[in-house]
Amino acid sequence: MEPAHYMDFEGWRRLAEDDPEGFERQRRATIDAAIDQAPGEQRDRLRRLQWRIDQVRERSSSPLAACVRLSNMMWERIYGKHGLLQVLEEGKPPEEEGRSRVVALHPRRRRRTDA
């Protein structure tokens, strides 16, 4: 079989039908190879994104449900707050919003109950 990253759609389809476990191995190997070829500073981000995608696929009730959820996730990254469209329109990435502030919690004062 030819290397997975050169396989066409029909090759992937046949593999998925004939050998689902082999398909999953090839899918994972192809994704890992693509991530490994990315510039170093992007690899961690891509691995986190792939983890999120895998979680959506695993937790969805069907492949179609996963596809819809992943599509919505993609559109949110384009049109949502700090999305691609906003970055393109403003011409620069958004300024990092202030970091979260940690607030010290004081133990509650116990009420004295005199019986």
A tleap script that builds the chain and sets N, CA, C and O, in Angstrom:
source leaprc.protein.ff14SB
mol = sequence {
  NMET GLU PRO ALA HIE TYR MET ASP PHE GLU
  GLY TRP ARG ARG LEU ALA GLU ASP ASP PRO
  GLU GLY PHE GLU ARG GLN ARG ARG ALA THR
  ILE ASP ALA ALA ILE ASP GLN ALA PRO GLY
  GLU GLN ARG ASP ARG LEU ARG ARG LEU GLN
  TRP ARG ILE ASP GLN VAL ARG GLU ARG SER
  SER SER PRO LEU ALA ALA CYS VAL ARG LEU
  SER ASN MET MET TRP GLU ARG ILE TYR GLY
  LYS HIE GLY LEU LEU GLN VAL LEU GLU GLU
  GLY LYS PRO PRO GLU GLU GLU GLY ARG SER
  ARG VAL VAL ALA LEU HIE PRO ARG ARG ARG
  ARG ARG THR ASP CALA
}
set mol.1.N position { 0.848 -1.180 0.000 }
set mol.1.CA position { 0.000 0.000 0.000 }
set mol.1.C position { 0.888 1.235 0.000 }
set mol.1.O position { 1.937 1.256 0.645 }
set mol.2.N position { 0.469 2.250 -0.716 }
set mol.2.CA position { 1.251 3.478 -0.789 }
set mol.2.C position { 1.187 4.234 0.540 }
set mol.2.O position { 0.277 4.009 1.338 }
set mol.3.N position { 2.152 5.133 0.783 }
set mol.3.CA position { 2.123 5.895 2.041 }
set mol.3.C position { 0.783 6.600 2.224 }
set mol.3.O position { 0.191 7.092 1.263 }
set mol.4.N position { 0.319 6.643 3.459 }
set mol.4.CA position { -1.012 7.166 3.760 }
set mol.4.C position { -1.197 8.595 3.278 }
set mol.4.O position { -2.275 8.945 2.797 }
set mol.5.N position { -0.168 9.430 3.395 }
set mol.5.CA position { -0.373 10.826 3.023 }
set mol.5.C position { -0.518 11.013 1.515 }
set mol.5.O position { -0.848 12.110 1.066 }
set mol.6.N position { -0.278 9.961 0.721 }
set mol.6.CA position { -0.489 10.038 -0.726 }
set mol.6.C position { -1.763 9.324 -1.160 }
set mol.6.O position { -2.116 9.331 -2.339 }
set mol.7.N position { -2.451 8.709 -0.203 }
set mol.7.CA position { -3.638 7.952 -0.528 }
set mol.7.C position { -4.770 8.904 -0.926 }
set mol.7.O position { -4.950 9.954 -0.310 }
set mol.8.N position { -5.516 8.536 -1.940 }
set mol.8.CA position { -6.640 9.356 -2.366 }
set mol.8.C position { -7.895 8.982 -1.555 }
set mol.8.O position { -7.867 8.066 -0.733 }
set mol.9.N position { -8.961 9.690 -1.799 }
set mol.9.CA position { -10.187 9.468 -1.048 }
set mol.9.C position { -10.668 8.030 -1.171 }
set mol.9.O position { -11.067 7.420 -0.179 }
set mol.10.N position { -10.631 7.489 -2.373 }
set mol.10.CA position { -11.097 6.109 -2.570 }
set mol.10.C position { -10.242 5.114 -1.780 }
set mol.10.O position { -10.762 4.144 -1.231 }
set mol.11.N position { -8.936 5.357 -1.726 }
set mol.11.CA position { -8.059 4.493 -0.943 }
set mol.11.C position { -8.418 4.533 0.532 }
set mol.11.O position { -8.462 3.494 1.192 }
set mol.12.N position { -8.674 5.730 1.054 }
set mol.12.CA position { -9.081 5.861 2.449 }
set mol.12.C position { -10.428 5.192 2.686 }
set mol.12.O position { -10.617 4.520 3.700 }
set mol.13.N position { -11.364 5.369 1.761 }
set mol.13.CA position { -12.689 4.765 1.902 }
set mol.13.C position { -12.609 3.246 1.931 }
set mol.13.O position { -13.217 2.598 2.782 }
set mol.14.N position { -11.847 2.683 0.988 }
set mol.14.CA position { -11.690 1.225 0.947 }
set mol.14.C position { -11.049 0.708 2.228 }
set mol.14.O position { -11.481 -0.304 2.778 }
set mol.15.N position { -10.020 1.402 2.701 }
set mol.15.CA position { -9.345 0.974 3.925 }
set mol.15.C position { -10.315 1.016 5.106 }
set mol.15.O position { -10.322 0.100 5.928 }
set mol.16.N position { -11.129 2.064 5.199 }
set mol.16.CA position { -12.096 2.182 6.294 }
set mol.16.C position { -13.122 1.054 6.254 }
set mol.16.O position { -13.512 0.530 7.298 }
set mol.17.N position { -13.557 0.679 5.058 }
set mol.17.CA position { -14.538 -0.405 4.930 }
set mol.17.C position { -13.916 -1.765 5.198 }
set mol.17.O position { -14.509 -2.593 5.890 }
set mol.18.N position { -12.717 -2.007 4.653 }
set mol.18.CA position { -12.092 -3.334 4.732 }
set mol.18.C position { -11.347 -3.585 6.035 }
set mol.18.O position { -11.285 -4.718 6.512 }
set mol.19.N position { -10.788 -2.536 6.604 }
set mol.19.CA position { -9.941 -2.701 7.793 }
set mol.19.C position { -10.043 -1.462 8.680 }
set mol.19.O position { -9.150 -0.615 8.661 }
set mol.20.N position { -11.127 -1.349 9.460 }
set mol.20.CA position { -11.305 -0.155 10.284 }
set mol.20.C position { -10.131 0.110 11.237 }
set mol.20.O position { -9.756 1.263 11.446 }
set mol.21.N position { -9.560 -0.932 11.805 }
set mol.21.CA position { -8.415 -0.732 12.702 }
set mol.21.C position { -7.199 -0.237 11.924 }
set mol.21.O position { -6.466 0.630 12.401 }
set mol.22.N position { -6.984 -0.781 10.732 }
set mol.22.CA position { -5.897 -0.305 9.883 }
set mol.22.C position { -6.112 1.135 9.454 }
set mol.22.O position { -5.171 1.926 9.387 }
set mol.23.N position { -7.383 1.468 9.162 }
set mol.23.CA position { -7.718 2.846 8.821 }
set mol.23.C position { -7.341 3.779 9.955 }
set mol.23.O position { -6.735 4.826 9.725 }
set mol.24.N position { -7.699 3.405 11.195 }
set mol.24.CA position { -7.409 4.261 12.348 }
set mol.24.C position { -5.902 4.408 12.552 }
set mol.24.O position { -5.424 5.498 12.867 }
set mol.25.N position { -5.154 3.324 12.375 }
set mol.25.CA position { -3.684 3.405 12.490 }
set mol.25.C position { -3.105 4.344 11.435 }
set mol.25.O position { -2.257 5.183 11.741 }
set mol.26.N position { -3.568 4.201 10.189 }
set mol.26.CA position { -3.079 5.061 9.094 }
set mol.26.C position { -3.484 6.515 9.316 }
set mol.26.O position { -2.702 7.431 9.064 }
set mol.27.N position { -4.711 6.716 9.788 }
set mol.27.CA position { -5.192 8.076 10.063 }
set mol.27.C position { -4.300 8.741 11.100 }
set mol.27.O position { -3.856 9.876 10.921 }
set mol.28.N position { -4.041 8.017 12.194 }
set mol.28.CA position { -3.210 8.555 13.267 }
set mol.28.C position { -1.790 8.822 12.768 }
set mol.28.O position { -1.219 9.870 13.069 }
set mol.29.N position { -1.210 7.880 12.003 }
set mol.29.CA position { 0.156 8.048 11.489 }
set mol.29.C position { 0.248 9.243 10.542 }
set mol.29.O position { 1.234 9.980 10.564 }
set mol.30.N position { -0.770 9.434 9.718 }
set mol.30.CA position { -0.775 10.546 8.775 }
set mol.30.C position { -0.879 11.884 9.507 }
set mol.30.O position { -0.186 12.843 9.167 }
set mol.31.N position { -1.746 11.936 10.506 }
set mol.31.CA position { -1.893 13.168 11.296 }
set mol.31.C position { -0.603 13.468 12.040 }
set mol.31.O position { -0.128 14.604 12.035 }
set mol.32.N position { -0.033 12.451 12.682 }
set mol.32.CA position { 1.226 12.648 13.424 }
set mol.32.C position { 2.343 13.124 12.502 }
set mol.32.O position { 3.131 13.991 12.880 }
set mol.33.N position { 2.416 12.561 11.289 }
set mol.33.CA position { 3.453 12.973 10.337 }
set mol.33.C position { 3.263 14.430 9.931 }
set mol.33.O position { 4.233 15.180 9.819 }
set mol.34.N position { 2.007 14.829 9.711 }
set mol.34.CA position { 1.743 16.224 9.335 }
set mol.34.C position { 2.117 17.171 10.473 }
set mol.34.O position { 2.714 18.221 10.237 }
set mol.35.N position { 1.771 16.806 11.698 }
set mol.35.CA position { 2.106 17.651 12.848 }
set mol.35.C position { 3.618 17.726 13.023 }
set mol.35.O position { 4.156 18.795 13.312 }
set mol.36.N position { 4.308 16.600 12.850 }
set mol.36.CA position { 5.765 16.577 13.000 }
set mol.36.C position { 6.473 17.441 11.957 }
set mol.36.O position { 7.587 17.906 12.203 }
set mol.37.N position { 5.850 17.665 10.801 }
set mol.37.CA position { 6.446 18.500 9.761 }
set mol.37.C position { 6.205 19.988 9.984 }
set mol.37.O position { 6.817 20.823 9.318 }
set mol.38.N position { 5.323 20.322 10.912 }
set mol.38.CA position { 5.022 21.738 11.187 }
set mol.38.C position { 6.192 22.379 11.924 }
set mol.38.O position { 6.962 21.686 12.588 }
set mol.39.N position { 6.329 23.693 11.810 }
set mol.39.CA position { 7.377 24.389 12.566 }
set mol.39.C position { 7.216 24.113 14.062 }
set mol.39.O position { 6.102 23.953 14.561 }
set mol.40.N position { 8.335 24.062 14.758 }
set mol.40.CA position { 8.357 23.690 16.165 }
set mol.40.C position { 7.377 24.436 17.039 }
set mol.40.O position { 6.735 23.835 17.900 }
set mol.41.N position { 7.248 25.743 16.835 }
set mol.41.CA position { 6.384 26.546 17.690 }
set mol.41.C position { 4.901 26.238 17.477 }
set mol.41.O position { 4.071 26.616 18.305 }
set mol.42.N position { 4.559 25.561 16.387 }
set mol.42.CA position { 3.154 25.239 16.119 }
set mol.42.C position { 2.776 23.815 16.514 }
set mol.42.O position { 1.592 23.496 16.614 }
set mol.43.N position { 3.770 22.958 16.741 }
set mol.43.CA position { 3.477 21.545 17.004 }
set mol.43.C position { 2.606 21.320 18.231 }
set mol.43.O position { 1.645 20.554 18.173 }
set mol.44.N position { 2.928 21.977 19.339 }
set mol.44.CA position { 2.123 21.780 20.551 }
set mol.44.C position { 0.683 22.229 20.342 }
set mol.44.O position { -0.257 21.562 20.773 }
set mol.45.N position { 0.525 23.356 19.680 }
set mol.45.CA position { -0.823 23.869 19.408 }
set mol.45.C position { -1.604 22.892 18.521 }
set mol.45.O position { -2.787 22.642 18.753 }
set mol.46.N position { -0.934 22.347 17.509 }
set mol.46.CA position { -1.586 21.382 16.622 }
set mol.46.C position { -1.938 20.092 17.362 }
set mol.46.O position { -2.991 19.501 17.122 }
set mol.47.N position { -1.060 19.661 18.257 }
set mol.47.CA position { -1.365 18.450 19.042 }
set mol.47.C position { -2.583 18.676 19.942 }
set mol.47.O position { -3.428 17.792 20.082 }
set mol.48.N position { -2.669 19.863 20.550 }
set mol.48.CA position { -3.832 20.166 21.390 }
set mol.48.C position { -5.109 20.221 20.549 }
set mol.48.O position { -6.155 19.726 20.969 }
set mol.49.N position { -5.019 20.820 19.373 }
set mol.49.CA position { -6.180 20.872 18.492 }
set mol.49.C position { -6.603 19.464 18.083 }
set mol.49.O position { -7.792 19.146 18.096 }
set mol.50.N position { -5.640 18.622 17.722 }
set mol.50.CA position { -5.986 17.261 17.329 }
set mol.50.C position { -6.605 16.496 18.485 }
set mol.50.O position { -7.504 15.682 18.278 }
set mol.51.N position { -6.133 16.749 19.705 }
set mol.51.CA position { -6.730 16.102 20.875 }
set mol.51.C position { -8.201 16.506 20.988 }
set mol.51.O position { -9.063 15.664 21.241 }
set mol.52.N position { -8.482 17.801 20.800 }
set mol.52.CA position { -9.874 18.269 20.867 }
set mol.52.C position { -10.730 17.599 19.789 }
set mol.52.O position { -11.861 17.189 20.048 }
set mol.53.N position { -10.179 17.496 18.589 }
set mol.53.CA position { -10.910 16.852 17.490 }
set mol.53.C position { -11.190 15.394 17.837 }
set mol.53.O position { -12.303 14.907 17.637 }
set mol.54.N position { -10.189 14.705 18.352 }
set mol.54.CA position { -10.376 13.297 18.723 }
set mol.54.C position { -11.431 13.144 19.815 }
set mol.54.O position { -12.201 12.184 19.800 }
set mol.55.N position { -11.473 14.084 20.765 }
set mol.55.CA position { -12.476 14.028 21.829 }
set mol.55.C position { -13.879 14.226 21.267 }
set mol.55.O position { -14.814 13.537 21.675 }
set mol.56.N position { -14.031 15.160 20.335 }
set mol.56.CA position { -15.334 15.368 19.705 }
set mol.56.C position { -15.756 14.103 18.967 }
set mol.56.O position { -16.908 13.681 19.075 }
set mol.57.N position { -14.856 13.503 18.232 }
set mol.57.CA position { -15.189 12.282 17.494 }
set mol.57.C position { -15.594 11.160 18.436 }
set mol.57.O position { -16.554 10.434 18.179 }
set mol.58.N position { -14.850 11.027 19.533 }
set mol.58.CA position { -15.112 9.939 20.477 }
set mol.58.C position { -16.438 10.117 21.206 }
set mol.58.O position { -17.136 9.139 21.472 }
set mol.59.N position { -16.787 11.348 21.528 }
set mol.59.CA position { -17.968 11.605 22.344 }
set mol.59.C position { -19.244 11.821 21.535 }
set mol.59.O position { -20.329 11.951 22.103 }
set mol.60.N position { -19.117 11.859 20.230 }
set mol.60.CA position { -20.296 12.069 19.392 }
set mol.60.C position { -21.037 10.765 19.186 }
set mol.60.O position { -20.448 9.684 19.193 }
set mol.61.N position { -22.345 10.888 19.002 }
set mol.61.CA position { -23.181 9.700 18.865 }
set mol.61.C position { -23.040 9.015 17.510 }
set mol.61.O position { -23.390 7.843 17.367 }
set mol.62.N position { -22.531 9.737 16.518 }
set mol.62.CA position { -22.365 9.160 15.176 }
set mol.62.C position { -21.302 9.961 14.433 }
set mol.62.O position { -20.957 11.068 14.845 }
set mol.63.N position { -20.780 9.405 13.340 }
set mol.63.CA position { -19.829 10.186 12.531 }
set mol.63.C position { -20.441 11.498 12.019 }
set mol.63.O position { -19.755 12.517 11.945 }
set mol.64.N position { -21.732 11.466 11.668 }
set mol.64.CA position { -22.375 12.692 11.194 }
set mol.64.C position { -22.451 13.733 12.313 }
set mol.64.O position { -22.209 14.916 12.074 }
set mol.65.N position { -22.782 13.306 13.520 }
set mol.65.CA position { -22.841 14.236 14.654 }
set mol.65.C position { -21.457 14.833 14.913 }
set mol.65.O position { -21.339 16.022 15.209 }
set mol.66.N position { -20.424 14.019 14.803 }
set mol.66.CA position { -19.056 14.528 14.981 }
set mol.66.C position { -18.730 15.552 13.907 }
set mol.66.O position { -18.124 16.585 14.190 }
set mol.67.N position { -19.129 15.266 12.681 }
set mol.67.CA position { -18.866 16.180 11.569 }
set mol.67.C position { -19.539 17.526 11.812 }
set mol.67.O position { -18.932 18.572 11.578 }
set mol.68.N position { -20.773 17.510 12.274 }
set mol.68.CA position { -21.499 18.757 12.542 }
set mol.68.C position { -20.812 19.525 13.668 }
set mol.68.O position { -20.619 20.736 13.560 }
set mol.69.N position { -20.446 18.845 14.730 }
set mol.69.CA position { -19.788 19.515 15.859 }
set mol.69.C position { -18.437 20.099 15.439 }
set mol.69.O position { -18.092 21.214 15.831 }
set mol.70.N position { -17.679 19.351 14.649 }
set mol.70.CA position { -16.376 19.845 14.189 }
set mol.70.C position { -16.545 21.024 13.233 }
set mol.70.O position { -15.750 21.964 13.251 }
set mol.71.N position { -17.571 20.971 12.410 }
set mol.71.CA position { -17.849 22.085 11.501 }
set mol.71.C position { -18.181 23.338 12.307 }
set mol.71.O position { -17.691 24.424 11.997 }
set mol.72.N position { -19.007 23.192 13.332 }
set mol.72.CA position { -19.350 24.339 14.178 }
set mol.72.C position { -18.110 24.887 14.881 }
set mol.72.O position { -17.955 26.101 15.016 }
set mol.73.N position { -17.233 23.997 15.326 }
set mol.73.CA position { -15.999 24.421 15.973 }
set mol.73.C position { -15.138 25.239 15.000 }
set mol.73.O position { -14.556 26.257 15.374 }
set mol.74.N position { -15.071 24.780 13.756 }
set mol.74.CA position { -14.293 25.491 12.742 }
set mol.74.C position { -14.888 26.883 12.473 }
set mol.74.O position { -14.158 27.873 12.429 }
set mol.75.N position { -16.211 26.955 12.295 }
set mol.75.CA position { -16.836 28.243 12.010 }
set mol.75.C position { -16.675 29.202 13.178 }
set mol.75.O position { -16.541 30.408 12.970 }
set mol.76.N position { -16.685 28.693 14.394 }
set mol.76.CA position { -16.458 29.546 15.564 }
set mol.76.C position { -15.063 30.157 15.509 }
set mol.76.O position { -14.875 31.318 15.873 }
set mol.77.N position { -14.083 29.375 15.053 }
set mol.77.CA position { -12.707 29.888 14.946 }
set mol.77.C position { -12.577 30.916 13.832 }
set mol.77.O position { -11.633 31.706 13.827 }
set mol.78.N position { -13.503 30.916 12.899 }
set mol.78.CA position { -13.464 31.897 11.815 }
set mol.78.C position { -14.255 33.144 12.185 }
set mol.78.O position { -13.752 34.258 12.038 }
set mol.79.N position { -15.493 32.974 12.666 }
set mol.79.CA position { -16.378 34.108 12.914 }
set mol.79.C position { -16.486 34.517 14.375 }
set mol.79.O position { -17.010 35.594 14.662 }
set mol.80.N position { -16.017 33.711 15.296 }
set mol.80.CA position { -16.160 34.006 16.713 }
set mol.80.C position { -15.227 35.109 17.191 }
set mol.80.O position { -14.447 35.665 16.417 }
set mol.81.N position { -15.322 35.412 18.476 }
set mol.81.CA position { -14.470 36.431 19.079 }
set mol.81.C position { -13.006 36.054 18.880 }
set mol.81.O position { -12.601 34.928 19.170 }
set mol.82.N position { -12.223 36.996 18.389 }
set mol.82.CA position { -10.807 36.802 18.067 }
set mol.82.C position { -10.610 35.760 16.968 }
set mol.82.O position { -9.536 35.168 16.856 }
set mol.83.N position { -11.636 35.538 16.164 }
set mol.83.CA position { -11.551 34.581 15.072 }
set mol.83.C position { -10.779 35.136 13.887 }
set mol.83.O position { -10.374 36.298 13.876 }
set mol.84.N position { -10.587 34.290 12.898 }
set mol.84.CA position { -9.818 34.651 11.716 }
set mol.84.C position { -10.361 35.910 11.039 }
set mol.84.O position { -9.586 36.782 10.647 }
set mol.85.N position { -11.661 36.011 10.902 }
set mol.85.CA position { -12.244 37.169 10.234 }
set mol.85.C position { -11.908 38.459 10.978 }
set mol.85.O position { -11.542 39.454 10.352 }
set mol.86.N position { -12.026 38.454 12.290 }
set mol.86.CA position { -11.697 39.642 13.078 }
set mol.86.C position { -10.223 39.991 12.941 }
set mol.86.O position { -9.873 41.164 12.809 }
set mol.87.N position { -9.365 38.997 12.970 }
set mol.87.CA position { -7.924 39.246 12.832 }
set mol.87.C position { -7.620 39.836 11.458 }
set mol.87.O position { -6.830 40.774 11.351 }
set mol.88.N position { -8.231 39.304 10.419 }
set mol.88.CA position { -7.992 39.822 9.073 }
set mol.88.C position { -8.509 41.249 8.922 }
set mol.88.O position { -7.864 42.086 8.291 }
set mol.89.N position { -9.673 41.520 9.503 }
set mol.89.CA position { -10.231 42.863 9.391 }
set mol.89.C position { -9.410 43.885 10.163 }
set mol.89.O position { -9.248 45.018 9.709 }
set mol.90.N position { -8.889 43.500 11.322 }
set mol.90.CA position { -8.117 44.429 12.141 }
set mol.90.C position { -6.654 44.476 11.715 }
set mol.90.O position { -5.924 45.387 12.107 }
set mol.91.N position { -6.228 43.522 10.931 }
set mol.91.CA position { -4.870 43.526 10.419 }
set mol.91.C position { -3.808 43.055 11.394 }
set mol.91.O position { -2.618 43.099 11.084 }
set mol.92.N position { -4.220 42.607 12.559 }
set mol.92.CA position { -3.251 42.106 13.537 }
set mol.92.C position { -3.984 41.209 14.519 }
set mol.92.O position { -5.197 41.321 14.695 }
set mol.93.N position { -3.242 40.327 15.151 }
set mol.93.CA position { -3.888 39.488 16.168 }
set mol.93.C position { -4.377 40.365 17.314 }
set mol.93.O position { -3.781 41.406 17.589 }
set mol.94.N position { -5.449 39.961 17.985 }
set mol.94.CA position { -5.951 40.775 19.092 }
set mol.94.C position { -4.947 40.837 20.226 }
set mol.94.O position { -4.180 39.903 20.456 }
set mol.95.N position { -4.969 41.951 20.922 }
set mol.95.CA position { -4.120 42.079 22.095 }
set mol.95.C position { -4.578 41.059 23.120 }
set mol.95.O position { -5.769 40.782 23.265 }
set mol.96.N position { -3.614 40.516 23.819 }
set mol.96.CA position { -3.979 39.551 24.850 }
set mol.96.C position { -4.773 40.273 25.922 }
set mol.96.O position { -4.342 41.283 26.478 }
set mol.97.N position { -5.935 39.729 26.191 }
set mol.97.CA position { -6.739 40.329 27.241 }
set mol.97.C position { -6.056 40.063 28.560 }
set mol.97.O position { -5.286 39.112 28.690 }
set mol.98.N position { -6.332 40.886 29.522 }
set mol.98.CA position { -5.702 40.757 30.833 }
set mol.98.C position { -5.773 39.344 31.370 }
set mol.98.O position { -6.749 38.625 31.157 }
set mol.99.N position { -4.753 38.974 32.046 }
set mol.99.CA position { -4.736 37.643 32.641 }
set mol.99.C position { -5.772 37.580 33.752 }
set mol.99.O position { -6.147 38.595 34.339 }
set mol.100.N position { -6.213 36.395 34.020 }
set mol.100.CA position { -7.162 36.216 35.110 }
set mol.100.C position { -6.509 36.569 36.422 }
set mol.100.O position { -5.325 36.313 36.636 }
set mol.101.N position { -7.279 37.148 37.279 }
set mol.101.CA position { -6.756 37.541 38.574 }
set mol.101.C position { -7.166 36.490 39.593 }
set mol.101.O position { -8.328 36.087 39.648 }
set mol.102.N position { -6.234 36.061 40.379 }
set mol.102.CA position { -6.521 35.083 41.417 }
set mol.102.C position { -6.963 35.844 42.649 }
set mol.102.O position { -6.276 36.746 43.128 }
set mol.103.N position { -8.104 35.468 43.142 }
set mol.103.CA position { -8.656 36.133 44.312 }
set mol.103.C position { -8.516 35.190 45.495 }
set mol.103.O position { -8.939 34.035 45.438 }
set mol.104.N position { -7.921 35.692 46.566 }
set mol.104.CA position { -7.770 34.873 47.770 }
set mol.104.C position { -9.123 34.709 48.436 }
set mol.104.O position { -9.860 35.676 48.629 }
set mol.105.N position { -9.429 33.507 48.772 }
set mol.105.CA position { -10.680 33.234 49.466 }
set mol.105.C position { -10.391 33.125 50.951 }
set mol.105.O position { -9.495 32.394 51.373 }
set mol.106.N position { -11.151 33.852 51.727 }
set mol.106.CA position { -10.984 33.795 53.175 }
set mol.106.C position { -11.962 32.772 53.723 }
set mol.106.O position { -13.096 32.676 53.253 }
set mol.107.N position { -11.534 32.021 54.700 }
set mol.107.CA position { -12.469 31.037 55.272 }
set mol.107.C position { -13.678 31.760 55.850 }
set mol.107.O position { -13.564 32.848 56.414 }
set mol.108.N position { -14.803 31.148 55.700 }
set mol.108.CA position { -16.021 31.741 56.246 }
set mol.108.C position { -15.928 31.786 57.762 }
set mol.108.O position { -15.408 30.882 58.415 }
set mol.109.N position { -16.437 32.842 58.270 }
set mol.109.CA position { -16.514 32.917 59.717 }
set mol.109.C position { -17.631 32.013 60.167 }
set mol.109.O position { -18.739 32.039 59.632 }
set mol.110.N position { -17.320 31.233 61.139 }
set mol.110.CA position { -18.356 30.341 61.652 }
set mol.110.C position { -19.280 31.111 62.571 }
set mol.110.O position { -18.852 31.902 63.412 }
set mol.111.N position { -20.507 30.865 62.389 }
set mol.111.CA position { -21.485 31.491 63.274 }
set mol.111.C position { -21.537 30.692 64.561 }
set mol.111.O position { -21.570 29.462 64.565 }
set mol.112.N position { -21.543 31.395 65.583 }
set mol.112.CA position { -21.654 30.720 66.878 }
set mol.112.C position { -23.106 30.420 67.131 }
set mol.112.O position { -23.967 31.297 67.072 }
set mol.113.N position { -23.341 29.241 67.397 }
set mol.113.CA position { -24.724 28.859 67.746 }
set mol.113.C position { -24.724 28.496 69.217 }
set mol.113.O position { -24.156 27.485 69.630 }
set mol.114.N position { -25.342 29.306 69.960 }
set mol.114.CA position { -25.457 29.053 71.398 }
set mol.114.C position { -26.742 28.282 71.644 }
set mol.114.O position { -27.848 28.744 71.363 }
set mol.115.N position { -26.552 27.128 72.163 }
set mol.115.CA position { -27.720 26.310 72.418 }
set mol.115.C position { -28.194 26.399 73.829 }
set mol.115.O position { -29.179 25.756 74.191 }
savepdb mol mol.pdb
quit
